[in-house]
Amino acid sequence: MPSDDPGNSTTTIATTTNTKAQPSSSLEDDPRHPYRWSNARKWRVTLIACLVCFVVGINSTAITAAAEPINSELGESDNNAAMLPVSFWPVTAWNAGAAICPMVALPLMEDVGVYKSYILIYVLFIIFVIPQAVANSFATLVVTRAVAGSLGGVLQNVIDGIAADIWEGEEKRLLPLTLYVFSLVGGEFGGPA
């Protein structure tokens, strides 16, 4: 038995039991796992993600309705283009970014964490939408659309993964994934014509 006397030269080694919580090996035991969320929380997350997908889609194609006014305001003309109309570039910049960036970003999001990455990318997307509205040169418009398209492409492509992560089983995923497809396509075609 250890003594409180500082002059006592005997040492006692205390053994302790590790009481640190061990990660759960079963999904059934982990209440934080998205499969265990309430249906209300699952639908809230799914519907917010689908709304984001719809809004991003509108931003991707809405510019086509204003191609001529944008060209005239920025001093460009489709008639002076040698091969491709100038109004082709803002749409192409968006689509190129949306096609390429998710191939790099989505695997990284799985390693870093989808939630934090999704929020960061959404904030950056909003930041890069603003310069599109106030661009005073065609080059600024094209570059900001390429960056916003890259970010928007990631936002749109991650939603099917979010649905798969929170809805367990094919039957339960059917409606959320159908809503995702409708929001994706509806956003692309729902902009002004």
Contacts in CASP RR format, 6 or more apart in sequence:
PFRMAT RR
TARGET T0000
AUTHOR 0000-0000-0000
METHOD contacts of the structure
MODEL  1
MPSDDPGNSTTTIATTTNTKAQPSSSLEDDPRHPYRWSNARKWRVTLIAC
LVCFVVGINSTAITAAAEPINSELGESDNNAAMLPVSFWPVTAWNAGAAI
CPMVALPLMEDVGVYKSYILIYVLFIIFVIPQAVANSFATLVVTRAVAGS
LGGVLQNVIDGIAADIWEGEEKRLLPLTLYVFSLVGGEFGGPA
1 12 0 8 1.000
2 8 0 8 1.000
2 10 0 8 1.000
2 12 0 8 1.000
3 10 0 8 1.000
24 30 0 8 1.000
27 33 0 8 1.000
27 35 0 8 1.000
27 36 0 8 1.000
28 36 0 8 1.000
30 36 0 8 1.000
34 42 0 8 1.000
34 165 0 8 1.000
34 166 0 8 1.000
35 166 0 8 1.000
35 167 0 8 1.000
35 168 0 8 1.000
37 45 0 8 1.000
37 166 0 8 1.000
42 166 0 8 1.000
42 167 0 8 1.000
42 176 0 8 1.000
45 162 0 8 1.000
45 166 0 8 1.000
46 162 0 8 1.000
46 163 0 8 1.000
46 166 0 8 1.000
46 167 0 8 1.000
46 176 0 8 1.000
46 179 0 8 1.000
46 180 0 8 1.000
47 179 0 8 1.000
49 159 0 8 1.000
49 162 0 8 1.000
49 163 0 8 1.000
49 180 0 8 1.000
50 159 0 8 1.000
50 179 0 8 1.000
50 180 0 8 1.000
50 182 0 8 1.000
50 183 0 8 1.000
51 183 0 8 1.000
52 122 0 8 1.000
52 155 0 8 1.000
52 159 0 8 1.000
53 155 0 8 1.000
53 156 0 8 1.000
53 159 0 8 1.000
53 180 0 8 1.000
53 183 0 8 1.000
53 184 0 8 1.000
53 187 0 8 1.000
54 183 0 8 1.000
54 184 0 8 1.000
54 186 0 8 1.000
54 187 0 8 1.000
55 187 0 8 1.000
56 125 0 8 1.000
56 152 0 8 1.000
56 153 0 8 1.000
56 155 0 8 1.000
56 156 0 8 1.000
56 187 0 8 1.000
57 152 0 8 1.000
57 156 0 8 1.000
57 184 0 8 1.000
57 186 0 8 1.000
57 187 0 8 1.000
57 188 0 8 1.000
57 190 0 8 1.000
58 187 0 8 1.000
58 190 0 8 1.000
58 191 0 8 1.000
59 129 0 8 1.000
59 148 0 8 1.000
59 152 0 8 1.000
60 91 0 8 1.000
60 94 0 8 1.000
60 95 0 8 1.000
60 98 0 8 1.000
60 149 0 8 1.000
60 152 0 8 1.000
60 187 0 8 1.000
60 188 0 8 1.000
61 91 0 8 1.000
61 187 0 8 1.000
61 188 0 8 1.000
61 189 0 8 1.000
61 190 0 8 1.000
61 191 0 8 1.000
62 191 0 8 1.000
62 192 0 8 1.000
63 70 0 8 1.000
63 90 0 8 1.000
63 91 0 8 1.000
63 94 0 8 1.000
63 132 0 8 1.000
63 145 0 8 1.000
64 87 0 8 1.000
64 91 0 8 1.000
65 191 0 8 1.000
65 192 0 8 1.000
65 193 0 8 1.000
66 192 0 8 1.000
67 78 0 8 1.000
67 87 0 8 1.000
67 90 0 8 1.000
68 78 0 8 1.000
68 87 0 8 1.000
70 76 0 8 1.000
70 87 0 8 1.000
70 90 0 8 1.000
70 141 0 8 1.000
71 77 0 8 1.000
71 78 0 8 1.000
71 86 0 8 1.000
71 87 0 8 1.000
74 135 0 8 1.000
74 136 0 8 1.000
74 137 0 8 1.000
74 138 0 8 1.000
74 141 0 8 1.000
75 138 0 8 1.000
76 86 0 8 1.000
76 87 0 8 1.000
76 138 0 8 1.000
77 86 0 8 1.000
78 85 0 8 1.000
78 86 0 8 1.000
78 87 0 8 1.000
80 86 0 8 1.000
81 88 0 8 1.000
86 138 0 8 1.000
89 138 0 8 1.000
89 142 0 8 1.000
90 141 0 8 1.000
90 142 0 8 1.000
90 145 0 8 1.000
91 145 0 8 1.000
93 142 0 8 1.000
93 143 0 8 1.000
93 145 0 8 1.000
93 146 0 8 1.000
93 149 0 8 1.000
94 145 0 8 1.000
94 146 0 8 1.000
94 148 0 8 1.000
94 149 0 8 1.000
95 149 0 8 1.000
96 146 0 8 1.000
97 146 0 8 1.000
97 149 0 8 1.000
97 150 0 8 1.000
97 153 0 8 1.000
98 149 0 8 1.000
98 150 0 8 1.000
98 152 0 8 1.000
98 153 0 8 1.000
98 156 0 8 1.000
100 150 0 8 1.000
101 149 0 8 1.000
101 150 0 8 1.000
101 151 0 8 1.000
101 153 0 8 1.000
101 154 0 8 1.000
102 153 0 8 1.000
102 154 0 8 1.000
102 157 0 8 1.000
102 158 0 8 1.000
105 117 0 8 1.000
105 121 0 8 1.000
105 150 0 8 1.000
105 154 0 8 1.000
106 154 0 8 1.000
106 157 0 8 1.000
106 158 0 8 1.000
108 117 0 8 1.000
109 117 0 8 1.000
109 118 0 8 1.000
109 154 0 8 1.000
109 158 0 8 1.000
114 158 0 8 1.000
114 161 0 8 1.000
114 162 0 8 1.000
114 165 0 8 1.000
118 155 0 8 1.000
118 158 0 8 1.000
118 162 0 8 1.000
121 151 0 8 1.000
121 152 0 8 1.000
121 154 0 8 1.000
121 155 0 8 1.000
122 151 0 8 1.000
122 155 0 8 1.000
124 151 0 8 1.000
125 148 0 8 1.000
125 149 0 8 1.000
125 151 0 8 1.000
125 152 0 8 1.000
125 155 0 8 1.000
128 144 0 8 1.000
128 147 0 8 1.000
128 148 0 8 1.000
128 151 0 8 1.000
129 148 0 8 1.000
131 140 0 8 1.000
131 144 0 8 1.000
132 141 0 8 1.000
132 144 0 8 1.000
132 145 0 8 1.000
132 148 0 8 1.000
135 141 0 8 1.000
135 144 0 8 1.000
156 184 0 8 1.000
159 180 0 8 1.000
159 183 0 8 1.000
159 184 0 8 1.000
160 177 0 8 1.000
160 180 0 8 1.000
163 173 0 8 1.000
163 176 0 8 1.000
163 177 0 8 1.000
163 180 0 8 1.000
164 173 0 8 1.000
164 177 0 8 1.000
167 173 0 8 1.000
167 176 0 8 1.000
END
